[in-house]
Amino acid sequence: MEVSIAEVRSFWDAKPCNVGHSKSEFGTKQYFDEVEARKYFVEPHIPTFADFSKWAGKKVLEIGFGIGTDAVNFARAGAEYTGIELSPESLKICQKRFDIFGLSGNLNLGNVETLDEVLEPQTFDLIYSFGVLHHTPSLSQALSNIKKYCAGSSELKMMVYAKDSWKQEMINIGLDQPEAQYGCPIANSYTKIEIEEILRASGFYAEHIRQDHIFPYLVDEYKKFNYVKHPYFEQMPAGMFEFLEKQIGWHLLISAKLL
């Protein structure tokens, strides 16, 4: 069954990603600080992958900024930040976040599959998208639009879900779901080979692809802000867990450039 952009928008408007990551008063500085701390505690590979400080003084375009955790960190680091977001509710929250922290950024409402209807012709040093492009109906169409905003030296960094992963196997046998909230209309996953082929057909080549991230916590406890690991992960040596993340992690981290 084909999924529409409107369905995707409606899902993320109902509960923007990570909006429940703090128990403090919604929209306050403390709330946003706690959202960021929780996100990067659970997904510590994100700051390393994004490499925020590298983009100081550079033009950055983020596809799907959500409520803006990575967005504010690009802006804090001194990037000339532009973002596009499908969900009006997420954009509203992100704008409030920028205002609270006194940051500037060009935040736009729009769909990556029709990116050129939103942004004027220009190029960016970095086009970044973390955990977003697997939710769009046509990844190829998204990449074709992204290509229009790339120069020869531009870098594309994106995370999509990994098909060859612990999480996908748990989903396959009915013990997990792609997102924290039930009913996500589309959440594709890809093998490394599939991503390389899609990138190549869209005019990119993958400089580097790696896997990371296994969520080790009991979901019911995590929702209560208790970080209790599944017994098999609790007993596992840290080095073994890190090895597993690199082999069968849920996040496929891709750095690409124009062919």
HELIX and SHEET records of a PDB file:
HELIX    1   1 ILE A    5  ALA A   14  1                                  10    
HELIX    2   2 LYS A   29  VAL A   42  1                                  14    
HELIX    3   3 HIS A   45  ALA A   50  1                                   6    
HELIX    4   4 PHE A   52  TRP A   55  5                                   4    
HELIX    5   5 THR A   69  ARG A   76  1                                   8    
HELIX    6   6 PRO A   88  ILE A  100  1                                  13    
HELIX    7   7 VAL A  112  GLU A  117  5                                   6    
HELIX    8   8 LEU A  133  HIS A  135  5                                   3    
HELIX    9   9 LEU A  139  LYS A  147  1                                   9    
HELIX   10  10 TRP A  166  ASN A  172  1                                   7    
HELIX   11  11 LYS A  192  ALA A  201  1                                  10    
HELIX   12  12 VAL A  219  LYS A  223  1                                   5    
HELIX   13  13 PRO A  231  GLU A  234  1                                   4    
HELIX   14  14 ALA A  238  ILE A  248  1                                  11    
SHEET    1   A 6 ASN A 106  LEU A 109  0                                        
SHEET    2   A 6 GLU A  80  GLU A  85  1                                        
SHEET    3   A 6 LYS A  59  ILE A  63  1                                        
SHEET    4   A 6 PHE A 124  PHE A 130  1                                        
SHEET    5   A 6 CYS A 150  ALA A 162  1                                        
SHEET    6   A 6 SER A 189  TYR A 190  1                                        
SHEET    1   B 7 ASN A 106  LEU A 109  0                                        
SHEET    2   B 7 GLU A  80  GLU A  85  1                                        
SHEET    3   B 7 LYS A  59  ILE A  63  1                                        
SHEET    4   B 7 PHE A 124  PHE A 130  1                                        
SHEET    5   B 7 CYS A 150  ALA A 162  1                                        
SHEET    6   B 7 HIS A 251  LEU A 258 -1                                        
SHEET    7   B 7 PHE A 204  ASP A 212 -1                                        
END                                                                             
